[in-house]
Amino acid sequence: MTEVASIKIGRSVADRLRDRILGGELVPGQRLVEAEFMREYDVGRSAVRDAFMQLESDGLVELKHQRGARVVRLNRVEIADLFGVREQLEGYAARLAADRVDEAGHRDWLLAQKAIWEGKDVLYNERTHMDKNMPLHEGIIQMSGNKCLVETLKRLHIPVYRKRFLDQLVVERREQSIADHLSIIDMLLRGNAAESENQMRQHVRRTGLLAQEIEGLEGAK
C-alpha cells in the first residue's frame, strides 16, 4: 500500500470515529481499543493509530503512553471555557452570515431550516431535535464565508453523553431551543447582523450551561 493510500484510510477511519464521538455513541472517558476498530473497519493497526492521532489533534481523543486512547472528558471548568470561546465565535459567524443572506442559496436554505424548526418532530422527538441541531449551526458557520472561523470552530466540539443529554432535553428545554433557533433564523433572514450575533450568543451560552450540568450529573455517579 502506498503512503498516500494509507493516509486516506486513516482519515476515513478518523471521520467515522469523529461522527461516533460527536454523536454520543462513543462517550467521554470511554477507552478506544485498536483491535476492535481494526476488525470493525477491516484496516491495519497503522490506520487506526493514524486516526487516533488525528482525533487527538482535534481535541476529541487523548493518547497516553501504555494506557492507550480514550475519548476526551472535559470537566465543568473546561466545558465553560470552551463554550465561552464558542459563544464569541459562533456569534461572530452569525453576524457575518447575516451580511451574506442574499448570496446564492442562503435565503432558501434558511427558509428550509425555518420549516424544520417550526415542525412538530423537533419538539416531540428529542432524538430528531438533537440530530437537526448540528446541521443548523454548521450551516450558519459555513454561511459566514470565513474559512479561518470555520476551521477553528470544527476543533471546538466536545464529546457528548448522548443518552444523558437526551434525558435532560425535556420538552421545556426543547421549546427554548426551538425558540432560540427560530429567532436566530429570523434575524438572519432580516439581515440584522447585530441581533443575529446577540441571539446566537445567548443560545450557545444556554447550551454551555446544560453541558456543564450534564457533566456534573455524570461526575456524581
C-alpha positions in Angstrom: 0.0 0.0 0.0 1.3 3.5 -0.9 1.8 6.1 1.8 -1.0 8.2 0.2 -3.4 5.3 0.3 -2.5 4.7 3.9 -3.2 8.3 4.8 -6.6 8.2 3.1 -7.6 5.1 5.1 -6.5 6.7 8.3 -8.6 9.8 7.5 -11.6 7.7 6.7 -11.4 5.9 10.0 -10.9 9.2 11.8 -14.0 10.6 10.1 -16.1 7.6 11.2 -14.9 7.7 14.7 -15.4 11.5 14.9 -19.0 11.1 13.9 -19.5 8.4 16.6 -17.9 10.6 19.2 -19.8 13.8 18.4 -23.0 11.7 18.0 -22.5 10.3 21.5 -22.1 6.7 20.5 -18.6 6.8 22.0 -18.9 8.6 25.2 -16.4 10.8 27.2 -13.9 8.8 29.1 -14.5 5.6 27.0 -11.5 3.5 26.2 -10.8 3.0 22.5 -9.3 -0.4 21.7 -7.3 -0.6 18.5 -8.0 -4.2 17.8 -11.8 -3.6 17.9 -11.7 -0.9 15.2 -9.2 -2.9 13.1 -11.8 -5.7 13.0 -14.8 -3.4 12.6 -13.3 -1.4 9.7 -11.1 -4.1 8.3 -8.0 -2.0 8.4 -4.5 -2.3 9.7 -3.1 -1.1 13.1 -1.3 1.9 11.5 -4.6 3.2 10.1 -6.3 3.1 13.5 -3.3 4.7 15.1 -3.2 7.5 12.5 -6.9 8.0 13.1 -6.4 8.3 16.9 -3.6 10.9 16.3 -5.9 12.9 14.0 -8.6 12.9 16.6 -6.1 13.8 19.3 -5.2 16.9 17.3 -8.9 17.7 17.0 -9.2 17.6 20.8 -11.6 14.6 20.8 -9.2 11.8 21.9 -6.4 11.7 24.4 -3.4 9.3 24.0 -1.3 8.2 27.0 1.8 6.1 26.9 1.0 2.5 27.9 -2.6 3.4 28.6 -3.9 3.7 25.1 -6.6 6.0 23.7 -9.7 7.4 25.4 -12.5 9.8 24.3 -11.7 13.1 25.9 -13.7 14.0 29.0 -13.8 17.7 30.0 -14.5 18.9 33.5 -17.0 21.6 34.2 -14.4 24.4 34.1 -13.0 23.2 30.8 -16.6 23.0 29.3 -17.3 26.5 30.5 -14.0 27.8 28.9 -14.8 26.0 25.6 -18.4 27.3 25.4 -17.1 30.8 26.3 -15.0 30.7 23.2 -17.8 29.1 21.1 -20.2 31.9 22.2 -17.9 34.6 20.9 -17.0 32.8 17.6 -20.5 31.5 16.7 -21.9 34.9 17.5 -19.4 36.4 15.1 -20.2 33.7 12.5 -23.9 34.7 12.7 -23.1 38.4 12.3 -21.1 37.6 9.1 -23.8 35.2 7.9 -26.5 37.9 8.2 -24.4 40.1 5.9 -24.4 37.3 3.2 -28.0 36.3 3.4 -28.8 37.3 -0.1 -25.9 35.4 -1.7 -26.8 32.4 -3.8 -28.9 29.8 -2.0 -28.5 31.2 1.6 -32.1 32.5 1.9 -33.6 29.3 0.5 -31.5 27.2 2.9 -32.6 29.4 5.9 -36.3 29.1 4.9 -35.9 25.3 4.7 -34.3 25.3 8.2 -37.2 27.5 9.5 -39.7 24.9 8.2 -37.8 22.2 10.1 -37.7 24.1 13.4 -41.4 25.0 13.1 -42.3 21.4 12.7 -43.6 19.0 15.4 -40.8 16.5 15.1 -38.1 18.7 16.7 -40.5 19.4 19.6 -41.9 15.9 20.3 -38.9 13.8 19.4 -35.7 14.6 21.4 -33.5 12.5 19.1 -34.7 14.4 16.0 -34.2 17.6 17.8 -30.6 16.7 18.7 -29.9 15.4 15.2 -31.2 18.6 13.5 -29.2 20.9 15.8 -25.7 20.5 14.4 -26.6 20.9 10.7 -28.2 24.3 11.5 -25.2 25.5 13.5 -22.7 24.2 10.9 -24.7 25.7 8.1 -24.7 29.2 9.7 -20.9 28.9 10.3 -20.4 28.0 6.6 -22.6 30.9 5.6 -20.1 33.3 7.3 -17.7 32.7 4.5 -14.8 32.9 6.9 -12.6 29.9 6.3 -10.5 30.5 9.4 -13.6 30.7 11.5 -15.0 27.5 10.0 -11.8 25.5 10.7 -11.4 26.9 14.2 -15.0 26.0 15.2 -14.5 22.5 13.9 -11.9 22.0 16.6 -14.2 23.3 19.4 -16.7 20.5 19.5 -16.9 18.3 22.7 -17.7 14.6 23.1 -21.3 14.2 24.5 -23.1 11.9 26.7 -25.9 11.3 24.2 -28.2 9.4 26.5 -27.8 11.8 29.4 -28.2 14.8 27.0 -31.4 13.2 25.6 -32.7 12.6 29.2 -32.1 16.3 30.0 -33.6 17.6 26.8 -37.1 17.8 28.3 -40.0 19.5 26.5 -39.3 22.8 28.2 -35.7 22.8 27.1 -36.7 21.8 23.5 -39.2 24.6 23.4 -36.5 27.1 24.5 -34.0 25.7 21.9 -36.6 25.9 19.2 -37.4 29.5 20.1 -33.7 30.3 20.0 -33.2 28.7 16.6 -36.2 30.4 15.1 -35.1 33.8 16.5 -31.6 33.3 15.0 -33.1 32.3 11.6 -35.5 35.2 11.6 -32.7 37.7 12.4 -30.5 36.2 9.6 -33.4 36.4 7.1 -33.8 40.1 8.0 -30.1 40.7 7.5 -29.9 42.0 11.1 -26.2 41.3 11.9 -26.1 42.7 15.4 -29.2 40.8 16.6 -28.2 37.6 14.8 -25.0 37.7 16.8 -26.8 38.5 20.0 -29.3 35.7 19.6 -26.7 33.2 18.7 -24.5 34.1 21.7 -27.4 33.7 24.1 -28.3 30.3 22.6 -24.7 29.0 22.8 -24.5 30.3 26.4 -27.6 28.3 27.4 -26.2 25.2 25.7 -23.0 25.5 27.6 -24.8 25.7 30.9 -26.7 22.5 30.0 -23.4 20.8 29.1 -21.9 21.8 32.4 -25.0 20.4 34.2 -24.7 17.1 32.4 -21.0 16.7 33.3 -22.0 17.4 36.9 -24.5 14.6 36.8 -22.0 12.2 35.3 -19.4 13.2 37.8 -21.8 12.5 40.7 -22.1 8.8 39.6 
